[in-house]
Amino acid sequence: MADAGIGRVLQPRIDPDFREQLLSSMYHIKASNPGKDDTITIAVCSGLLGLTAMLLVYAWCNYNYRPIRAKNLTWTTLIYCATVLWFIGNLVTNNHVRIVGVWSNCKLWVLWLRVFFVYVFATMTIVRFYALDRVFNQKKPFTRRSSLISGAIILSFNVAYCLVNQLISSSLTLEYVPDLEACKITMAFRIAAVSVQWLLWGACGVLIFRLRNIQSSFNEFRESVAIFLVIIGLLTETSVTNLHYEYYVFEKKRRIQKTYVDVVASVLVIWLFIGYPVYKSIFDRRNYEQMWLERLAKDGPGNTYNINSNPQGTTAYAKMDENLDSGFNNSHLNYEGNGINSAYVNNHRPFGDPDPFNIESEMSAHVPFNDNLLPMALRNNMHNPLLNSPSLFAASYMDSSSDGRHVL
C-alpha cells in the first residue's frame, strides 16, 4: 500500500501535447491542458471570494447595526465557507490543475469537496428558509436547539450520501485514470448528483412559496425569490453541462465557463443575503436605520406576519418554550398603544444606561424609537430584556439566565 501511494505521487507525467492529442481523438473534442487561462480563472474567482469575505468581515464588525443583525450572520458565514470549499473541489473536478500527485485522489476532491459542499450549500440555505417558515408561518421559535438539530441533520444527510459513494466501487462512480491524468466520472454518478441537487432546491422552492405572504422590513420573500432564480439558473447550466457535454472538463472554454458560473452564482446568493444592509450601513447609515425601524413598527406582527396581538396569547417575538414561559403567558405587544403590556413588566424594568459595547449609542440619540417594540435580538439595550424572543434573529445568540429563561 505504501509503495502504491509513493508510486502515485511520483508517477511520470504525460507529455502535454500527446495528452491533448489523445483526449481529442478519444472523445472527438478539442482538448486543452490546464494553462494560463485556468490560472487567471483561479485568480479571478479567488478575488470574488476574497471580496465576499471582506463583506462578511464588515458585517460582523458592524453587527450592532440592526438591519445587519437581522440577517442571521452565523448561517450566512457557514454558507460562505461551503462556497470556498466547493470552489477548491472545482479545481480538480473542472481540470484547472494537472491531476497528478496529491490532486489525483479523485474521490477526495470531487466527492468530498465538490459534491459534498454543493449539498451543504443547498441544505444550509434550506435551513435558513425553514427558520423563516417556522417563525412566521408555524408561529414557533427557532432556538439554538433548533439550529443545532438542523445542523446535525445537514451533516448526517451529506456524510451518508458521500460515504455510500465512497464505499461503492470506483468503476461505478469516479476513479483516477493515470494514462490520461484525469478523473473519470461515470454518467450514473453525474445523474445521481444532479438529481439530488434538483431535489434539494425543489424543497427550497416549496419553503419559498410558503414565505410568499411575508413582505416585511427584512425583505424575506423578495430576497428568497431572487436567490431561487439564481440557483435555478445555476442548476440548469449544471445539468446541461454535465449531462450533455460529458467531457467538458477537457475543453478550456467550457470548464472555465462552468467554474465562473458556480462561483458567481454562489457568491451572488451571499450578497443577496446581506449586501443591501451592508451597503446602506456604509452610505446611508443613520437614515436607513431610522427608516428601517419605522417600517418595522409599521409592519408589526399584526399585519406583516399575520400574528394576532391577543392579550391572552403570545406573539412570535414573545413566544417561548412551553416549559419556560410561565411568567410570560399574559405578555403581548400593544401596537396601537405603542407599548408593551405584561404582568412581568410591572416588576421588571430594563437598565436605562446604554450597552457599553454598543457602537450605535451615538446614533441612537438621533433615532427617536422605542426599542421595546423590536424583536429582542434587534434591541440596542440588551441588559435586561422585557420579553424573551427565541426567533430566527435571536437563535444563535441566546444563553440561559439564572431563572432558566433564554435571553440574549
Beta strands, then each sheet from edge to edge (+ up, - down):
strand 1: 174-177
strand 2: 182-185
strand 3: 332-334
strand 4: 339-341
strand 5: 399-400
strand 6: 406-407
sheet 1: 1+ 2-
sheet 2: 3+ 4-
sheet 3: 5+ 6-
end
